[in-house]
Amino acid sequence: MREHTVDKPFRCEVCDKMFRQKGNLQTHMRIHTVEKPFRCEVCDMMFRQKGHLKTHMMIHTGDKPFRCEVCDMMFRQSSHLKGHMKIHTGERSFKCGVCDKMLGYKCSLKNHMMIHTGDKNFRCDVCGKNFIESGQLKNHMMIHTGEKPFRCEVCDKMFRQNVSLKRHMTKHTGEKSFKCDVCDKLFGSKCSLKIHMMIHTGETKFTCEVCDKIFRMSGQLKNHMRIHTGEKPFKCEVCDMMFRYKYMLQNHMIIHIGDKKFKCKVSNKMFRRIGDVRIHMRIHTGEKPFRCKVCYKMFRRSGLLKSHMMIHTGEKPFRCDVCDKLFRSRFVLQRHMMIHTGEKPFKCKVCNKMFRQIGEARNHLRIHTGEKPFRCEVCDKMFRKREHLRSHMMIHTGEKPFRCEVCDMMFRQKGNLQTHMRIHTVEKPFRCEVCDMMFRQKGHLKRHMMIHTRDKAISIQM
């Protein structure tokens, strides 16, 4: 009858907590006695209750009997499934008494409350930074230890957190499960969708106090502020060179890291990651698994398709913090940033000339070696650079893709069109330092300079 009444006749003599059944009291007493009578035969871990041991054993057996009917995800405990279901239902039953924010879990509310109290109980012994949760401190410690336990099976890239690996995997799978309710655009992560939504809402939260530039994210403002402060927090451990951004350090490290373990069996080219070899092999096999849905052009890599799609959409999401110029890809932005920083980390071993990109250094080296690896299949003419061959091929095809909007004259190269446009704009950017005469082309100035050098030679003879 005790189960149907509020009667709890069994009392704990340590903390005065009351229980309906004697067995419940006996189990509770193990909290005070620290007794753990149930032992795991696999890893020797001890437990207070038999049920806890039973749940723990599922780690070793891999047993997950509880399945989500929405996404088929499996769980060890019914309570874990119940908590997971809130992702699909959107249920948030725990309310913050300070700001009225609704949260899905009691532990989330507990952690959220620390924002208001300012309570950060977990401190890093290395750098002194404080954290709200022990898990946050644990993840942070990996920065100091360099530990990255989660590995991508496709490209072997390592990650500190499982969530970072999952987010990265969407690049390989192409999965985009987060949809914008306004324009129906799909995104690979919730964070990307959140940033995108600011375009529709016009929301801009973070303003630079120096130049009044506005940013959507605090991280963007933080990075931008380094332009004003001159701060360069990323240091190369090999040569002590300092960098403003992490990607600059990563680009620079290529100079020092010479270890390339993985070899292409066709061309013997060496790579640092097995994933890079797999992608490289598509050059030899001709495989292009990624197709543009607009123009049906095929690509070897998903990143190339993604960049290509921006040609159709006109999207340029990467902005230079210095001059506000927009770019389609982060790589092109990174390359552009070196114009502002003046950084040229790649040096020619022959003449010590410095370059912004390793590709530029390689191309330059061919001047010294005389190597011309690109051959025209029509006339067998050899070229140092691929783009030189590409321009040359237009002679055979007759292709002239660049058109002057004023007179409709066609050109093979964009540079030739730009030079031609000076006829219409009357722009003459090249000035003679001797007589101040202006010229449209550098070649014209060069030819003109012979007049002065010839006159000088004649006067010396006289």
C-alpha positions as CSV (number, residue, x, y, z in Angstrom):
1,M,0.0,0.0,0.0
2,R,3.0,2.3,0.5
3,E,3.2,2.9,-3.3
4,H,-0.2,4.5,-3.3
5,T,0.5,6.9,-0.4
6,V,3.0,9.6,0.3
7,D,4.2,7.5,3.3
8,K,8.0,7.1,3.3
9,P,9.0,5.2,6.5
10,F,12.7,4.6,5.7
11,R,15.0,7.5,6.6
12,C,18.7,8.0,5.8
13,E,20.5,8.7,9.1
14,V,23.2,10.7,7.3
15,C,21.1,13.2,5.2
16,D,17.5,12.6,6.4
17,K,16.3,11.7,2.9
18,M,13.1,9.5,3.1
19,F,12.3,6.4,1.0
20,R,9.3,4.2,0.5
21,Q,11.2,0.9,0.3
22,K,14.1,-0.5,2.4
23,G,15.9,-1.5,-0.8
24,N,16.0,2.1,-2.1
25,L,17.5,3.2,1.2
26,Q,20.2,0.5,1.0
27,T,21.1,1.6,-2.5
28,H,21.1,5.3,-1.5
29,M,23.5,4.5,1.5
30,R,26.2,3.6,-1.0
31,I,26.5,7.3,-1.9
32,H,27.7,8.0,1.7
33,T,29.7,4.8,2.1
34,V,31.2,5.1,-1.5
35,E,30.5,1.4,-1.8
36,K,30.5,0.1,-5.5
37,P,29.7,-3.6,-5.4
38,F,29.1,-4.1,-9.2
39,R,32.2,-4.6,-11.3
40,C,32.6,-4.6,-15.1
41,E,34.4,-7.8,-16.1
42,V,35.8,-6.1,-19.2
43,C,37.4,-2.9,-17.8
44,D,37.1,-3.4,-14.0
45,M,35.1,-0.2,-13.6
46,M,32.9,-0.2,-10.4
47,F,29.3,0.9,-10.1
48,R,26.9,1.5,-7.2
49,Q,23.8,0.0,-8.9
50,K,23.3,-3.0,-11.1
51,G,21.4,-0.9,-13.6
52,H,24.4,1.4,-14.1
53,L,26.6,-1.6,-14.8
54,K,24.0,-2.9,-17.3
55,T,24.0,0.4,-19.1
56,H,27.8,0.6,-19.1
57,M,28.2,-2.9,-20.6
58,M,26.5,-1.5,-23.8
59,I,29.7,0.5,-24.4
60,H,31.6,-2.8,-24.8
61,T,28.8,-4.7,-26.6
62,G,27.9,-1.8,-28.9
63,D,24.3,-2.5,-28.1
64,K,21.9,0.5,-28.8
65,P,18.3,-0.8,-28.4
66,F,16.5,2.6,-28.6
67,R,15.9,4.0,-32.1
68,C,14.7,7.4,-33.2
69,E,11.8,7.0,-35.6
70,V,12.6,10.3,-37.4
71,C,16.3,9.9,-38.2
72,D,17.1,6.3,-37.2
73,M,19.8,7.3,-34.8
74,M,20.4,4.7,-32.1
75,F,20.8,5.2,-28.3
76,R,21.8,3.1,-25.3
77,Q,19.2,4.5,-23.0
78,S,15.6,5.6,-23.4
79,S,16.4,8.8,-21.6
80,H,19.0,9.6,-24.2
81,L,16.4,9.0,-27.0
82,K,13.9,11.2,-25.1
83,G,16.4,14.0,-24.9
84,H,17.4,13.6,-28.6
85,M,13.7,13.8,-29.7
86,K,13.7,17.5,-28.6
87,I,15.9,18.2,-31.6
88,H,13.1,17.1,-33.9
89,T,10.1,18.5,-31.9
90,G,11.9,21.8,-31.0
91,E,10.6,21.3,-27.4
92,R,12.2,23.7,-24.9
93,S,10.7,23.2,-21.4
94,F,13.4,24.8,-19.2
95,K,13.1,28.6,-18.8
96,C,15.8,31.0,-17.6
97,G,14.4,33.1,-14.8
98,V,16.6,36.1,-15.7
99,C,16.2,36.5,-19.5
100,D,13.2,34.2,-20.2
101,K,15.3,32.2,-22.7
102,M,13.9,28.7,-23.3
103,L,16.3,25.7,-23.3
104,G,15.8,22.0,-24.1
105,Y,17.7,20.5,-21.3
106,K,18.1,21.0,-17.5
107,C,22.0,20.9,-17.9
108,S,21.7,23.5,-20.7
109,L,19.8,25.8,-18.3
110,K,22.4,25.3,-15.6
111,N,25.2,26.2,-17.9
112,H,23.2,29.1,-19.3
113,M,22.7,30.6,-15.8
114,M,26.5,30.9,-15.5
115,I,26.3,33.6,-18.2
116,H,24.3,35.7,-15.8
117,T,26.2,34.8,-12.6
118,G,29.6,35.1,-14.3
119,D,30.5,31.9,-12.7
120,K,33.4,30.1,-14.5
121,N,34.6,27.3,-12.2
122,F,36.9,25.5,-14.6
123,R,40.3,27.0,-15.1
124,C,43.1,26.1,-17.5
125,D,46.4,25.6,-15.6
126,V,48.4,26.5,-18.7
127,C,47.0,29.9,-19.8
128,G,44.7,30.7,-17.0
129,K,41.5,30.9,-19.1
130,N,38.3,30.1,-17.3
131,F,35.3,28.1,-18.6
132,I,31.7,27.4,-17.6
133,E,31.8,23.7,-18.3
134,S,34.4,21.0,-17.6
135,G,33.8,19.8,-21.2
136,Q,34.8,23.2,-22.5
137,L,38.0,23.1,-20.5
138,K,38.7,19.6,-21.8
139,N,38.3,20.7,-25.4
140,H,40.4,23.8,-24.8
141,M,43.3,21.7,-23.3
142,M,43.7,20.0,-26.7
143,I,44.9,23.3,-28.1
144,H,47.9,23.1,-25.7
145,T,48.5,19.3,-26.1
146,G,47.9,19.4,-29.8
147,E,45.7,16.4,-29.5
148,K,43.2,15.7,-32.3
149,P,41.6,12.3,-31.7
150,F,38.9,12.5,-34.5
151,R,40.1,11.6,-38.0
152,C,38.3,12.0,-41.4
153,E,38.4,8.6,-43.2
154,V,38.3,10.3,-46.6
155,C,41.2,12.9,-46.4
156,D,42.8,11.9,-43.1
157,K,42.4,15.4,-41.6
158,M,42.4,15.4,-37.8
159,F,39.9,17.3,-35.5
160,R,39.8,18.1,-31.8
161,Q,36.0,17.6,-31.5
162,N,33.6,15.0,-33.0
163,V,31.2,17.8,-34.0
164,S,34.0,19.5,-36.0
165,L,34.5,16.2,-37.9
166,K,30.8,15.8,-38.5
167,R,30.7,19.3,-39.9
168,H,33.7,18.6,-42.1
169,M,32.2,15.4,-43.5
170,T,29.4,17.3,-45.1
171,K,32.1,18.7,-47.6
172,H,32.7,15.1,-48.8
173,T,29.1,13.9,-48.7
174,G,27.7,17.2,-50.1
175,E,25.0,16.9,-47.4
176,K,23.1,20.1,-46.7
177,S,20.3,19.6,-44.2
178,F,19.8,23.1,-43.0
179,K,17.4,25.2,-45.2
180,C,16.8,28.9,-45.3
181,D,13.0,29.6,-44.9
182,V,13.3,32.8,-46.9
183,C,15.2,31.7,-50.1
184,D,15.3,27.9,-49.7
185,K,19.1,27.9,-49.9
186,L,20.7,24.8,-48.2
187,F,23.6,24.8,-45.8
188,G,25.9,22.1,-44.3
189,S,25.8,23.5,-40.8
190,K,23.4,25.3,-38.5
191,C,26.1,28.0,-37.9
192,S,26.3,28.7,-41.7
193,L,22.5,29.1,-41.9
194,K,22.5,31.4,-38.9
195,I,25.1,33.7,-40.6
196,H,23.2,33.6,-43.9
197,M,20.0,34.6,-42.2
198,M,21.6,37.9,-41.3
199,I,21.5,38.8,-45.0
200,H,17.7,38.7,-44.9
201,T,17.3,40.3,-41.5
202,G,19.9,43.0,-42.2
203,E,21.3,42.3,-38.8
204,T,24.8,43.6,-38.1
205,K,25.8,43.4,-34.5
206,F,29.5,44.2,-34.2
207,T,31.0,47.7,-35.0
208,C,34.7,48.6,-35.1
209,E,35.3,51.5,-32.7
210,V,38.2,52.8,-34.8
211,C,36.8,52.9,-38.4
212,D,33.0,52.2,-37.8
213,K,33.0,49.1,-40.0
214,I,30.2,46.7,-39.2
215,F,30.5,42.9,-38.9
216,R,27.9,40.1,-38.5
217,M,30.2,38.0,-36.2
218,S,32.3,38.9,-33.2
219,G,35.1,36.7,-34.7
220,Q,35.2,38.8,-37.8
221,L,35.5,42.0,-35.8
222,K,38.2,40.4,-33.6
223,N,40.3,39.5,-36.7
224,H,39.6,43.0,-38.2
225,M,40.9,44.8,-35.1
226,R,44.4,43.3,-35.7
227,I,44.7,45.6,-38.7
228,H,44.4,48.6,-36.3
229,T,46.4,47.1,-33.3
230,G,49.1,45.5,-35.5
231,E,48.7,42.3,-33.3
232,K,50.2,39.1,-34.8
233,P,49.3,36.3,-32.4
234,F,50.3,33.4,-34.6
235,K,54.0,32.5,-34.4
236,C,56.0,30.0,-36.5
237,E,57.8,27.7,-34.1
238,V,60.6,27.1,-36.6
239,C,61.7,30.6,-37.5
240,D,59.7,32.8,-35.0
241,M,58.0,34.8,-37.8
242,M,54.7,36.3,-36.6
243,F,51.4,36.4,-38.5
244,R,48.1,38.2,-38.1
245,Y,45.9,35.3,-39.2
246,K,46.1,31.5,-38.7
247,Y,45.8,30.8,-42.4
248,M,48.9,32.9,-43.1
249,L,50.9,30.8,-40.6
250,Q,49.5,27.6,-42.3
251,N,50.6,28.9,-45.7
252,H,54.0,29.8,-44.3
253,M,54.5,26.4,-42.7
254,I,54.7,24.8,-46.1
255,I,58.2,26.2,-46.4
256,H,59.4,24.2,-43.4
257,I,57.4,21.0,-43.8
258,G,59.1,18.9,-46.4
259,D,57.8,15.5,-45.3
260,K,55.6,14.0,-48.1
261,K,54.9,10.3,-47.3
262,F,52.3,9.4,-50.0
263,K,53.3,8.8,-53.6
264,C,51.2,8.8,-56.8
265,K,51.9,5.5,-58.6
266,V,51.5,7.1,-62.0
267,S,53.5,10.3,-61.8
268,N,55.5,9.6,-58.6
269,K,54.4,13.0,-57.3
270,M,54.6,13.1,-53.4
271,F,51.8,14.3,-51.1
272,R,51.5,14.9,-47.4
273,R,48.0,13.3,-47.1
274,I,46.5,10.1,-48.6
275,G,43.3,12.1,-49.4
276,D,45.4,14.4,-51.6
277,V,46.7,11.4,-53.5
278,R,43.1,10.2,-54.1
279,I,42.1,13.6,-55.5
280,H,45.3,13.9,-57.6
281,M,44.6,10.5,-59.2
282,R,41.5,11.9,-60.9
283,I,43.9,13.9,-63.1
284,H,45.2,10.6,-64.5
285,T,41.8,8.7,-64.5
286,G,39.9,11.7,-65.9
287,E,37.3,11.2,-63.2
288,K,35.1,14.2,-62.5
289,P,32.4,13.2,-60.1
290,F,31.0,16.7,-59.4
291,R,28.6,18.2,-61.9
292,C,27.2,21.7,-62.2
293,K,23.3,21.6,-62.3
294,V,23.2,24.8,-64.3
295,C,25.7,24.3,-67.2
296,Y,26.6,20.6,-66.6
297,K,30.3,21.3,-66.4
298,M,32.1,18.5,-64.5
299,F,34.7,19.0,-61.7
300,R,37.3,16.8,-60.0
301,R,36.7,18.3,-56.5
302,S,33.6,19.5,-54.7
303,G,35.4,22.7,-53.8
304,L,35.9,23.6,-57.4
305,L,32.2,23.0,-58.1
306,K,31.3,25.2,-55.2
307,S,33.5,28.0,-56.4
308,H,32.1,27.6,-60.0
309,M,28.5,27.8,-58.8
310,M,29.2,31.4,-57.6
311,I,29.7,32.4,-61.3
312,H,26.0,31.5,-61.8
313,T,24.8,33.0,-58.6
314,G,27.1,36.0,-58.6
315,E,27.8,35.3,-55.0
316,K,31.1,36.6,-53.5
317,P,30.9,35.9,-49.8
318,F,34.5,36.6,-48.8
319,R,35.3,40.2,-48.1
320,C,38.7,41.8,-47.6
321,D,38.7,43.6,-44.3
322,V,41.2,46.2,-45.6
323,C,39.7,47.4,-48.9
324,D,36.2,45.7,-48.9
325,K,36.9,43.9,-52.2
326,L,34.8,40.7,-52.5
327,F,35.9,37.3,-53.6
328,R,34.3,34.0,-54.5
329,S,36.7,31.8,-52.5
330,R,38.6,32.0,-49.2
331,F,41.8,30.9,-51.1
332,V,41.6,33.9,-53.5
333,L,40.9,36.2,-50.5
334,Q,43.9,34.8,-48.7
335,R,46.1,35.3,-51.7
336,H,44.8,38.9,-52.1
337,M,45.5,39.7,-48.4
338,M,49.2,39.3,-49.1
339,I,49.0,42.5,-51.2
340,H,48.1,44.4,-48.0
341,T,50.5,42.5,-45.7
342,G,53.4,42.6,-48.2
343,E,54.1,39.0,-47.2
344,K,56.1,36.9,-49.7
345,P,57.0,33.7,-48.0
346,F,58.3,31.7,-51.0
347,K,61.9,32.3,-52.2
348,C,63.6,31.3,-55.4
349,K,66.7,29.2,-54.5
350,V,68.6,30.5,-57.5
351,C,68.2,34.3,-57.4
352,N,66.5,34.8,-54.0
353,K,63.4,36.5,-55.5
354,M,60.4,36.4,-53.2
355,F,56.9,35.3,-54.2
356,R,53.4,35.3,-52.5
357,Q,52.5,31.8,-53.7
358,I,54.5,28.6,-54.0
359,G,53.0,28.2,-57.6
360,E,54.5,31.5,-58.6
361,A,57.9,30.4,-57.2
362,R,57.7,27.1,-59.2
363,N,56.8,28.9,-62.4
364,H,59.6,31.4,-61.9
365,L,62.2,28.6,-61.3
366,R,61.5,27.4,-64.9
367,I,63.2,30.6,-66.2
368,H,66.4,29.3,-64.6
369,T,65.9,25.6,-65.6
370,G,64.5,26.4,-69.0
371,E,61.8,23.8,-68.4
372,K,58.6,24.1,-70.5
373,P,56.3,21.3,-69.5
374,F,53.2,22.5,-71.4
375,R,53.0,21.5,-75.0
376,C,50.6,22.6,-77.7
377,E,49.1,19.4,-79.4
378,V,48.5,21.3,-82.6
379,C,52.0,22.8,-83.3
380,D,54.1,21.3,-80.6
381,K,55.2,24.7,-79.2
382,M,56.3,24.4,-75.6
383,F,55.3,26.8,-72.7
384,R,56.4,27.5,-69.2
385,K,52.9,28.2,-67.8
386,R,49.6,26.5,-68.4
387,E,47.9,29.8,-68.9
388,H,50.4,30.7,-71.6
389,L,49.4,27.5,-73.4
390,R,45.7,28.3,-72.9
391,S,46.2,31.8,-74.5
392,H,48.2,30.2,-77.3
393,M,45.4,27.7,-78.1
394,M,43.1,30.5,-78.9
395,I,45.2,31.2,-82.0
396,H,44.3,27.8,-83.3
397,T,40.7,27.9,-82.2
398,G,40.2,31.5,-83.2
399,E,38.4,32.1,-79.9
400,K,38.3,35.7,-78.6
401,P,36.2,35.7,-75.5
402,F,36.8,39.3,-74.3
403,R,34.7,42.0,-76.0
404,C,35.0,45.8,-75.9
405,E,31.6,47.2,-74.9
406,V,32.4,50.5,-76.7
407,C,33.4,49.3,-80.2
408,D,32.7,45.5,-80.0
409,M,36.4,44.6,-80.8
410,M,37.2,41.1,-79.6
411,F,40.4,40.0,-77.7
412,R,42.0,36.7,-76.7
413,Q,43.2,38.0,-73.3
414,K,41.6,40.1,-70.7
415,G,44.9,42.2,-70.4
416,N,44.7,43.1,-74.1
417,L,41.1,44.3,-73.6
418,Q,42.2,46.4,-70.6
419,T,45.0,48.0,-72.7
420,H,42.6,48.6,-75.6
421,M,40.1,50.3,-73.3
422,R,42.7,53.1,-72.7
423,I,42.0,54.3,-76.3
424,H,38.4,55.0,-75.3
425,T,39.2,56.4,-71.8
426,V,42.3,58.3,-73.0
427,E,44.1,57.0,-70.0
428,K,47.9,57.1,-70.2
429,P,49.4,55.6,-67.0
430,F,53.0,55.3,-68.1
431,R,55.1,58.5,-67.7
432,C,58.6,59.3,-69.0
433,E,60.7,60.5,-66.1
434,V,62.9,62.5,-68.4
435,C,60.4,64.6,-70.4
436,D,57.0,63.8,-68.6
437,M,55.5,62.5,-71.8
438,M,52.6,60.0,-71.1
439,F,51.9,56.7,-72.8
440,R,49.1,54.1,-72.9
441,Q,51.3,51.0,-72.9
442,K,54.6,50.2,-71.1
443,G,56.1,49.0,-74.4
444,H,55.4,52.5,-75.9
445,L,57.3,54.1,-73.0
446,K,60.2,51.6,-73.4
447,R,60.5,52.5,-77.1
448,H,60.3,56.2,-76.4
449,M,63.1,55.9,-73.8
450,M,65.5,55.0,-76.6
451,I,65.3,58.6,-77.8
452,H,66.8,59.8,-74.6
453,T,69.4,57.1,-74.3
454,R,70.4,57.7,-78.0
455,D,70.7,61.5,-77.4
456,K,72.8,60.8,-74.3
457,A,75.1,58.5,-76.3
458,I,75.5,61.2,-79.0
459,S,76.3,63.9,-76.5
460,I,79.0,61.7,-74.8
461,Q,80.6,61.1,-78.2
462,M,80.7,64.8,-79.0
